[in-house]
Amino acid sequence: MGLAIWASSAAGQGTAYVSSEKDDALTLIDLATLSVKGTLPTCQRGRHLQITPDRKLLVACTDANAADLIDPATGRSLRRIPLGDAPEAFDLSPDGKVIYVSNEDAGALSFIDAASGKLLKSVKVGEEPEGVKVSADGKTVYVTSEVASMVHVIDTASGRVVKNIPVGKRPRRMALTPDGKELWVTNELGASVSIVSTATQAVSATLTFELKGARAEDITPVGIQISRDGKRAFVALGRANHVAFVDVPARKVASLVLVGKRAWNVALDKAEARLFVVNGLSDDVTVVDVASAKALKSIPVGRVPYGLVTVE
């Protein structure tokens, strides 16, 4: 596939951007037809990606030690932003001015000025940090440590770790409930989600996943998203090849949907009518109808796809 052709209204037509660890390119999915409409070159080993407050696309490239800032309206790279060694995941301050990025090899969380690329602070955390999540008020940033099995709570003003929260084994990604009262943390080697009270900064409950015919060690949750109304969480179960629909208030799994191999990350569309599941070992994206909890389609994408965002 070649480079897709953009018009100035392209973002409004609806596109999903899928990062790939092996192709140094993004795959573009047309949301109207649910088909691939092109690819877009980017930096080496694109992984986590996010939409900035000014509607640009930011892609963290682990092997390039940088982020690629892309204008979705034109498909052009605007600039590269240094992110330090081996950046994995990141989140943005509410105003988009600071990038909080986990540097896996350094065991640190970096504060990067988005405009200049300047390193503002580096905070030591546990080994192999990955997931990063900023509170809605921008005052707190949470980062997971896979080796320490902890979530570190960092005050953004001082850059200090104010609390270390033990969670399940090998925590990966996080999602905050819309009211900000709970932080849900996926535990890849714990087959579970730790539910953290942000008032006490401690685990208040643990949800363990079970799947008929699957061993616990094959249930490896990573990606998670919570609906805007806070009623449902969607969790990719990794090597179990399923995504779980979770009733958030009840703390119960409502549905399990078979998807591709190694369901890694999840993303809802703007209407929250469709869930996109990125499958790292089958090189595809499964589209799931949220209302019926049924898989609609499998879309082949790049090699070892990692993350997905939609621009609508």
C-alpha distance (Angstrom), angle and dihedral (degrees) to the residues before:
residue distance angle dihedral
M1 . . .
G2 3.75 . .
L3 3.75 132.5 .
A4 3.77 111.7 -62.2
I5 3.82 119.5 -117.9
W6 3.81 115.2 -118.5
A7 3.78 131.7 -155.8
S8 3.78 122.9 -165.9
S9 3.81 89.8 -100.9
A10 3.82 94.7 50.4
A11 3.80 94.8 109.5
G12 3.80 90.7 56.7
Q13 3.80 92.3 54.7
G14 3.77 90.7 65.3
T15 3.79 126.4 -109.2
A16 3.78 134.4 -175.3
Y17 3.81 115.5 -147.7
V18 3.80 116.6 -152.4
S19 3.79 122.3 -166.2
S20 3.80 121.7 -143.9
E21 3.79 127.9 -156.7
K22 3.81 94.3 -153.4
D23 3.80 107.1 36.2
D24 3.85 103.9 51.2
A25 3.79 85.8 -135.5
L26 3.78 142.2 94.5
T27 3.79 121.1 -122.7
L28 3.81 115.0 -138.2
I29 3.80 119.5 -144.3
D30 3.80 120.3 -165.6
L31 3.80 105.3 -132.7
A32 3.80 93.3 -153.5
T33 3.81 95.5 56.4
L34 3.81 99.7 21.3
S35 3.78 89.7 -132.3
V36 3.80 134.1 120.5
K37 3.79 112.0 -96.1
G38 3.81 100.7 178.3
T39 3.77 148.6 -48.3
L40 3.77 133.6 -99.0
P41 3.82 123.1 -150.6
T42 3.79 116.2 -126.1
C43 3.81 139.1 162.7
Q44 3.80 125.9 -61.3
R45 3.79 119.9 -60.0
G46 3.77 100.8 -4.3
R47 3.78 111.9 -154.7
H48 3.79 128.0 151.4
L49 3.80 115.7 32.7
Q50 3.78 134.0 -178.1
I51 3.80 142.2 175.5
T52 3.82 113.7 -112.9
P53 3.82 122.6 -136.4
D54 3.84 89.4 -101.5
R55 3.82 90.8 54.1
K56 3.80 99.3 -103.6
L57 3.80 123.8 135.3
L58 3.81 117.9 -116.8
V59 3.82 118.4 -165.3
A60 3.82 123.2 -172.6
C61 3.81 111.6 -143.0
T62 3.79 111.1 -162.1
D63 3.81 98.4 -164.2
A64 3.81 93.4 43.8
N65 3.83 93.3 50.4
A66 3.79 87.1 -135.7
A67 3.77 147.2 84.0
D68 3.78 124.6 -116.1
L69 3.82 113.6 -137.8
I70 3.80 108.5 -153.5
D71 3.80 131.7 -174.0
P72 3.83 105.5 -136.9
A73 3.81 91.0 -160.3
T74 3.81 92.3 64.1
G75 3.81 103.2 17.6
R76 3.79 89.4 -127.0
S77 3.78 128.4 136.0
L78 3.80 108.3 -120.9
R79 3.80 98.1 -168.9
R80 3.78 145.5 -40.1
I81 3.80 119.9 -105.3
P82 3.84 118.3 -154.9
L83 3.81 110.9 -122.8
G84 3.81 102.4 177.1
D85 3.78 127.7 -111.9
A86 3.82 119.1 -20.5
P87 3.81 100.1 -13.0
E88 3.77 111.2 -162.2
A89 3.80 114.1 168.6
F90 3.78 133.2 1.4
D91 3.77 144.8 177.1
L92 3.79 131.9 -156.9
S93 3.77 131.8 -125.0
P94 3.83 110.3 -109.5
D95 3.83 90.6 -100.8
G96 3.81 92.2 47.0
K97 3.80 93.1 -123.3
V98 3.82 97.8 114.8
I99 3.80 128.3 48.0
Y100 3.80 114.6 -154.2
V101 3.80 106.8 -158.1
S102 3.79 134.0 179.0
N103 3.81 113.5 -131.4
E104 3.77 103.6 -157.4
D105 3.80 100.9 -164.9
A106 3.80 94.6 43.1
G107 3.80 95.1 47.8
A108 3.78 90.0 -132.1
L109 3.78 144.5 116.6
S110 3.80 112.2 -131.6
F111 3.79 126.4 -153.1
I112 3.83 106.5 -148.0
D113 3.81 125.6 -171.1
A114 3.81 102.1 -127.4
A115 3.80 95.1 -150.9
S116 3.80 99.4 48.7
G117 3.80 102.9 20.6
K118 3.81 88.4 -127.8
L119 3.80 118.9 152.5
L120 3.81 106.0 -118.4
K121 3.81 99.8 178.0
S122 3.79 139.8 -8.8
V123 3.79 117.6 -152.8
K124 3.79 120.8 -165.1
V125 3.78 113.5 -131.9
G126 3.79 135.7 162.1
E127 3.79 121.8 -54.1
E128 3.81 120.1 -73.0
P129 3.78 99.3 13.2
E130 3.78 114.0 -165.4
G131 3.79 125.0 151.7
V132 3.80 117.6 64.1
K133 3.81 126.0 -172.2
V134 3.81 129.1 173.0
S135 3.80 122.1 -153.4
A136 3.81 117.4 -115.8
D137 3.82 91.7 -108.3
G138 3.81 91.3 50.6
K139 3.80 93.2 -127.1
T140 3.81 97.4 110.5
V141 3.78 134.5 42.4
Y142 3.79 122.8 -167.3
V143 3.81 122.9 -155.5
T144 3.80 129.2 -176.8
S145 3.81 124.2 -136.4
E146 3.79 111.5 -153.3
V147 3.82 94.8 -163.2
A148 3.81 98.0 42.1
S149 3.83 92.8 42.9
M150 3.78 88.8 -135.1
V151 3.77 142.5 121.6
H152 3.79 112.0 -136.3
V153 3.80 116.7 -147.8
I154 3.80 111.6 -148.8
D155 3.79 128.6 -170.0
T156 3.80 105.1 -135.0
A157 3.83 94.8 -152.8
S158 3.80 95.7 56.0
G159 3.81 99.7 23.1
R160 3.79 90.0 -131.5
V161 3.79 129.5 138.1
V162 3.79 104.2 -119.1
K163 3.81 98.5 177.4
N164 3.80 140.5 11.9
I165 3.80 112.3 -151.7
P166 3.83 118.4 -161.4
V167 3.81 109.7 -139.1
G168 3.82 134.5 161.8
K169 3.78 127.3 -48.9
R170 3.82 116.4 -63.6
P171 3.82 101.2 -4.3
R172 3.78 113.2 -153.5
R173 3.81 120.7 168.8
M174 3.79 137.3 12.0
A175 3.79 142.6 -155.5
L176 3.79 130.2 -168.7
T177 3.78 121.6 -141.2
P178 3.82 111.7 -116.4
D179 3.82 91.8 -107.6
G180 3.80 89.7 53.8
K181 3.79 92.5 -126.8
E182 3.81 97.5 115.3
L183 3.78 137.0 40.6
W184 3.81 114.2 -157.6
V185 3.82 113.5 -153.3
T186 3.81 124.0 -168.6
N187 3.81 115.9 -139.1
E188 3.80 109.0 -155.3
L189 3.79 97.2 -166.0
G190 3.79 94.6 33.4
A191 3.83 97.8 59.6
S192 3.77 85.6 -133.6
V193 3.77 152.1 91.7
S194 3.80 120.6 -123.4
I195 3.80 112.1 -145.8
V196 3.79 110.5 -149.0
S197 3.80 123.7 -162.4
T198 3.80 106.7 -136.3
A199 3.82 89.3 -155.6
T200 3.81 93.9 60.5
Q201 3.83 97.2 21.3
A202 3.79 89.1 -134.5
V203 3.81 136.2 109.8
S204 3.80 109.5 -89.0
A205 3.83 98.4 176.9
T206 3.80 142.5 0.8
L207 3.78 125.3 -143.6
T208 3.82 113.5 -157.4
F209 3.79 120.1 -160.9
E210 3.79 123.6 -137.0
L211 3.78 128.1 -176.3
K212 3.78 125.0 -172.5
G213 3.80 110.2 -111.3
A214 3.80 94.1 11.2
R215 3.78 126.6 107.6
A216 3.79 117.1 -127.7
E217 3.80 90.8 -116.3
D218 3.80 89.9 59.1
I219 3.80 92.5 56.2
T220 3.80 100.9 86.0
P221 3.83 112.5 165.9
V222 3.80 117.4 -160.6
G223 3.83 118.9 144.3
I224 3.80 120.3 56.0
Q225 3.80 138.0 175.1
I226 3.80 130.8 176.5
S227 3.81 122.1 -149.0
R228 3.80 119.9 -111.0
D229 3.81 91.6 -108.9
G230 3.81 90.5 52.8
K231 3.79 93.3 -126.4
R232 3.81 100.5 110.7
A233 3.76 137.5 39.1
F234 3.79 123.5 -163.4
V235 3.80 116.1 -152.1
A236 3.81 127.4 -173.6
L237 3.80 108.1 -139.5
G238 3.80 98.6 -154.9
R239 3.79 115.4 -149.5
A240 3.81 90.6 13.5
N241 3.84 85.8 74.5
H242 3.80 93.0 -137.5
V243 3.77 139.4 102.9
A244 3.80 119.5 -138.4
F245 3.81 123.5 -139.4
V246 3.80 105.3 -152.1
D247 3.81 128.1 -162.2
V248 3.81 98.4 -136.1
P249 3.83 100.5 -159.6
A250 3.81 92.3 44.3
R251 3.83 94.2 42.1
K252 3.80 89.1 -136.2
V253 3.79 136.4 126.0
A254 3.80 107.0 -113.3
S255 3.82 98.6 -178.0
L256 3.79 141.8 1.9
V257 3.81 118.1 -150.7
L258 3.80 124.1 -162.7
V259 3.81 111.1 -129.2
G260 3.82 135.2 156.9
K261 3.79 131.5 -50.7
R262 3.81 117.0 -59.8
A263 3.79 100.1 0.8
W264 3.79 99.5 -144.5
N265 3.80 112.8 168.1
V266 3.79 137.5 10.2
A267 3.81 135.4 -153.8
L268 3.78 133.3 179.1
D269 3.78 123.1 -142.4
K270 3.81 119.1 -118.9
A271 3.80 93.7 -92.3
E272 3.81 90.7 45.8
A273 3.79 87.6 -130.2
R274 3.81 95.4 118.2
L275 3.77 131.6 40.5
F276 3.80 119.2 -153.1
V277 3.81 115.5 -151.3
V278 3.81 118.2 -164.3
N279 3.81 111.8 -145.5
G280 3.79 112.3 -158.9
L281 3.80 99.8 -167.1
S282 3.81 101.5 39.0
D283 3.82 92.4 46.2
D284 3.76 93.9 -130.2
V285 3.79 146.3 99.8
T286 3.80 121.2 -122.8
V287 3.80 116.2 -147.8
V288 3.80 112.3 -148.9
D289 3.81 126.2 -166.5
V290 3.80 104.4 -129.9
A291 3.81 97.8 -155.2
S292 3.80 95.0 54.3
A293 3.82 98.0 26.5
K294 3.81 88.6 -131.0
A295 3.80 128.8 137.2
L296 3.81 110.2 -116.7
K297 3.77 105.0 -177.2
S298 3.79 146.2 -11.1
I299 3.81 115.4 -134.2
P300 3.83 119.3 -163.1
V301 3.81 111.5 -132.7
G302 3.83 137.0 161.8
R303 3.78 129.1 -38.6
V304 3.82 113.4 -72.9
P305 3.80 96.9 -4.1
Y306 3.79 113.9 -152.3
G307 3.81 116.0 177.1
L308 3.79 142.4 7.0
V309 3.79 137.7 -158.1
T310 3.79 131.1 176.3
V311 3.80 128.5 -136.8
E312 3.82 110.5 -160.2
